[in-house]
Amino acid sequence: MDREFDVIVYGATGFTGRLVAEYLQNTYGQEVSWAMAGRSVSKLESVRDEMRISKEITLIVADSSDPKSLEAMASRTKSLCTTVGPYQLYGDSLLEACVKEGTDYVDLSGEPPWMVDTIDKYNDLSRASGARIVHSCGFDSIPFDLGVYFLQQHAISIHGGPCTKVRGRVRKMKGTFSGGTAASFGETMKRAMREPEVLGWLKDPFSLVPGFTGPSQPKGNKPIEEEDLGSWAAPFIMASINTKNIHRSNALLGHLYGTDFIYDEMMLTGPGAEGKAIANHVAGDNSMAKNPPKPGEGPSKEERDTGYYDIMFVGDSNDGNRLIASVKGDRDPGYGSTSKMIAEAALCLAMDVSRDKVPGGVYTPAPAMGKELIDRLSSKAGLTFAIESK
């Protein structure tokens, strides 16, 4: 595809968008062809100067209320990276423009009902145009989706088959969830109140896999003691979206993990009475619902730089084999690491994954980019993928 840019960052004046632009500047400079886009040229200029981005970087004015401006923008780039959410409020027109122009697209969506809509509305259209639409390219759900994929690839290579059950367990995490995540959750719940079927989509781990119902899955909504891991485990706030994405990945990979695949996701809180108390506290904590961070706000650079996460994946097969893998990130999950992940995902589609290998369609990260994205994240973005037990 011969386009003017490899990547355009749409929403570059927002908190996360400016971090994406800063990352591209600091990591690639003008080695790749990229541009910043938003509604106001004066705001784009201000952010460009504030983030010390080269004045050689093109600034593009486009607005979700003006479909023609979005189509013009999409036609100029191989891949479009958008941080403008909630996507169910602001995402439709941009996604439609990318589908129309055959432009690859990545976002940070953790909004299952909107994703159900996009699969229904755009999957066939994007196949026809060649656009690869990839949702959830931030902390939800790249470390989890690619973590399971990484584990399963290893299981297949050494045991000849996948793990039939995988547990994703957050071992350590320092950082905050983004204001965009909180806003997206709020809009999702508003829609669920208006449309009762949405509650069913939120509860169904297979709601992103039309026409398929797999085996019963663990709910992960109450603290449990996991003696084999030596720890209590508490509900994890991102489990609902990550689980749905992982089951969609399995389906798009031709059920590589099996049609009987079981996955659940929780947060480890430690052993004994103290671990149990922490797990119960986490389970009862609704502070994000009561006092969510606001979109456009975020942690300081020091807080982003000192954040981290460590996720363990425990895979068991029917014949008794167990594998443990991990994914670790070197920045806070909601901003520092997310901005790097979505930038690399956009570049991966533009530069590494051919349309012969991955044709148009609505994807999750693993089936769209798989090993190519793992390699990028490992070499550039501070993520570490490891097998801990064979």
N, C-alpha and C positions, 0 to 999 in steps of 0.2 A: 504494500500500500504506500503510495507516494503522497505524503502529506507534509505541510509546512512544519508541523511540530510533532515530536514524539508524545508529549504530554502537555495538557493544559490543566492547571489547578483552578477549579471553579469554587468560589467562596474563599479566595485568598486573603480577604480582609478580616475574616473571622478568626477566633482564637486558634482553632486547630489548623485552619487553612494556612495561616501565616507560618505555623510551625512546619507544615509540609513544604512551603516555599523556601523557608530557611534551610531545611534539610537538603533539598535539591541543590540550592546554591552552594552550601558548604561541602556536599559530597561530590557533586558533579560539575558545578560551575556551568560552563557552556560546552562541556563534553557531550551532553545530550541537548536536544532542542526542546525547550519548554517555555511556557508562558503562564502569566498570572491573569485570572479573570474574576470579575465581580461587577456589581451594579454601578460603581462610581469610580471614574478615573482618578479623581482627587484622593479618594481613600486608598486606591491601589498605589498611587504614588507615595502616599504617606507611609503605608506599610512597607513598600519596597525600600524606602530610605531608612525607616526604623529598623528593619531586619538586615540592613546592609547588603541588600541584593543588588546585583549589577544593573545599571541603567540600560544595559544592552538587552535585558529581558523584556520581551514584549508584554504590554498591558492591553487587555481585551475587555471591553464593556459588553456585558450581556445580562439579561434580567429574566427571571422565571415568568414574569408577566408578559414578556414579548417573545413568543415562540420563534419568530423569524431570526431574532438575535441569537437564540440558542442554536438554531440550525446552522447559521453562519459560523458560529464558534465551533460546533461539532465537526463541520466539514473541513476544518483546518488542521485537525489533529488525528493521530493514530489512536490515542487513548485519552479519555477524559476522566479526571479524578475530582469527585465532588465531596465536599465536607458540609454542604448546606442541608441541614435537617431541621426539624423532623421531616423525613423524606415523604411521608404520607401527606404532608402539607405542601412541600416545595419541590418534590422530586419528579412528579409525573411528566411535566413538560420537558425537562432536560433529558430524562430517560427516553422519551418518545423521539426527541431530536436525534439522539445517538443511534437509536434503532433505524430511523429513517435514513441517516447518513452512513450507516454501516460502521460506526465508530465504537471502539471498545470503551467500556465504562466500568469504573469501580467506585464504590461508596462505602460508608460506615454504617449501613442500616442494620439495626437490631430490632426491626419492626415486623414481626411475622405476618400480621394481616396484610400489610402493604406488599410484602414479598409474595404472599399467596396471589394477590391481585396481579402483580407483574408477571408471574409465571403464567397465569391464565391468559393475560392480555398480550404479552410480548414474546413468549417463547417461540412461537411459530414465526412471528414477524422478524425476530432477530436471527433466526436460522436462515430466513430468506435473504436478509440484507448482509449477513456475515458479522454483525455486531456481537461481541462477547460481553454480556452483562454479568458482572460479578458483584454480588452483594457481600456485606459483612467483612470488609477488608481491614478491620482494625483489631483491637484486643478481642472483641467479639466479631469474627470467630477464628482468626488466623491461627493463633497458637494451639487452639483446641482441635480445629479441623485438620491442620497439617500435622499436629502431634499424633492423632489417631492414624492418619495416613502413613506417617513415618514408621510408627510401630507396626502397622499391618504389612507394610512392604518388607520389613525385617522378618516378621513372622513367616511370611510366604517364602522368603529366600532361604531360611534355615530349617523350617519345619514342613514346607510344602503346602501350607494352608494358613488362613488367617486366624486370629483370635476371635472366638465367637462372643466373648464378653470383654468389654473394656471399661475400666473405671478411670475417669479423669479426676484427679485430686489436686487442688491448689494447696501446695505445701507452705509457700510463703508469698506474701505480696505486700508491697508498700506503695501507696499511691491512692489517688482518688479517681472515681468515675467521672466522666465528663458531664457538663451541663447539658450537652446534646443528648446523651443517653437518658438523662432524667426527663428531658422534654419529650423525647420519643416515647418513653414509657407512659407519660401522662396522656399524650395524644392517643396512644393505643388503648388505654383504659376508657377514655371518652368514647372512642368508637365502639368498644365492647358494650358500653351502656346503651348505645343507639341500635346496635346490630347484634342480637343474641347469638347468632352463629359464630361471631368472632370469638366468643368465650370458648367454644368448641375447638377452634383453630389453636387458641393459646394452650389448651390442655393437651392437644393431640401431638405426640412427638413426631408423627409422620405427616403433619399438615402441609409440609413443603414437598411432599412426594405424592402427587395426584394419582389416585387409582391403586395405591399400595397401602396395605395395613400389615405391619410386622408383628412380632411377638410382644407380649406385655412387657413394659419397661419399668424399671424402678422409678419411684416418684421423686426421691431425694428431697422431700419437703419436711423431714423431721430429723433431729439429731440421731445418729446411730454410732455404736461402738464397733470398730472394725479391728478385731483381735489380730488378724493376720498382718495388718499394717501397724499395729501398736499405737492406735490413735482413735480418738473420737472424730467424727465428721459432722459438719453442719451444712445446711442448705447453702448453695452458692447462687448469688443473684443473677448471674449470666447463664445459668444452666439451661433455662428454657429455650433461649435462642440458639445457643451452641449445640444443644442436642438435636434440634430440628435441622440445623445446617449439616451436621454430621450424618444424619440419616439421608438427607438429600444427596450428599456427596457419595455415600454408599450406592444409592440408586443410580446416579449419573455415571459411576464407575462400573456399571453392570453388576451391581451387588457383589463387588469384590470382597467385601467383608462377610458376605453370606446373607441370605434372606431371613435367617434366624438371629441376626446380630443384635446384641443388647449393649446399650451404652448408658451410663449415668455419670453425673458430675457433682462433686461436693467440695467442701473446703475442710482440710484437716486442722484440728484445733489442739492436738496433743493428747497424751495419755492420762489415765486416772481421773480423780475427782476434779482437778483443775481443768483438764481437757473437756470434761463433761459440762462444767459450768460455763466455759467459754462457748461451747457448741450451743448450749441453751440460750445464752445471751445473743449470739449471732442469729439464731432462729427467731428470736423475738424482737430483733432490731428493725424498726421501720423508720429510721431517721431520714433516709433518703426520700421516702414518700412525704414525710412531714416538712422537711427542710432541704429540698433538692438544690444542688448547685445550679446557677443560672447559665443558660447558653451565652457564650461569648466571654465567660469568665473561666479562670483556671489557675492552677498552682504556679508558683514562681519557678524561675529557671533552676534554682537550687533544689527545690522540691522535685521537679521533674528529673533532674540529673541524679538525685540520690534514691529515686524509686527503683523498684525491681519487681520481678515475679518469678516463681518457680513452680511449674506444673508437672505432676507425675501422672503417667498413664500405665495402669496395671492391666495387662492383657492375659486372659486365660482361654485356652482352647479345650475342646471337648475331650481330647486325649490326655489332658493333665499338664500340658506345657504352660509355663508362665513366662512372660516377658515384661520387663519394666523399661519404659522410656521416659525421657523428660524433655521439656522445653523451658528454657529460661530466657528472660529478657533483662536488659541492662538499664532500662528507664522506667518511669512510672507507667502503668498500663494504659490509663485513659488518655494521655496526651503525648508524652515523650516517645513511647514505643509505638503507639497507634499512628502517629504522624509519619514515622519511618516505614511502618508496614504498608500503609496505603500508597505511599510514594513508590515503594519498590514493586508493589502489585501492579500499579499503572505502567511502570517501565517494563515489567516482565511481560505483560500482554503486548506492549508495543514492540518489544525487541527480541523476545526469546521464544515465544510460543506461536508457531505457524497456524494459519487457518486450516491447513491440511490436517494437522494433528488435532486441533481443537476448533471445530466450526462454530458458527454463530449459535447463540442460545442463551438462556438465563442460567447462570452457574453459581456454585459456591467455590471457595478458593482452591480446594484440593483437586477436583477434577479439571478445573480450568488451568491450573499452573503447577501443581504437584512439586516434583523435584526441582524444577527450574526456580520456583519461588523459594523453596527451602535453601537452595544454594545462594540466592541473592540475599536473603535475610541473614544467613550465616556469615557471609563475607562482608556485608555492608551495614546491616541494621542492628547489630548487637544481640541477635538471637542465637541461642545454642541448642541444637538438637542432639540428643545423646541416647544411646542404649545403655542402661545401667545394669541389667542382668540378662543373661542369655539362656 
